[in-house]
Amino acid sequence: MPVTTSLFDHKVLGREFKRGFAVGQARFLRRGLEYRFKKPPKWVAGKLETATSAQLEEWAIRSVDMKSLKAIFDPD
């Protein structure tokens, strides 16, 4: 029988699945930032821990072109 719904939409598992997904995104972004900028300061870790999945995705895209951590996390 094919699966017709997403785990993201599941009543019981959805919230935990989304949280786990965001944790994986944050870990991946942190590794990329560490590779590029060495050890990021604590304020970066704080932002990564509290970010939404959408924020993490936006920061990951910005990290490709931006020259500094400030430019990635605070573009204004």
ZIWO-V918261 format. One record per helix or strand of 3 or more residues. SS is the DSSP state (alpha for helix, beta for strand). FROM is the first residue (numbers start at 1). LEN is the number of residues. If there is no record, write none. Layout:
SS | FROM | LEN
SS | FROM | LEN
This chain:
alpha | 7 | 3
alpha | 14 | 24
alpha | 42 | 9
alpha | 53 | 13
alpha | 69 | 5
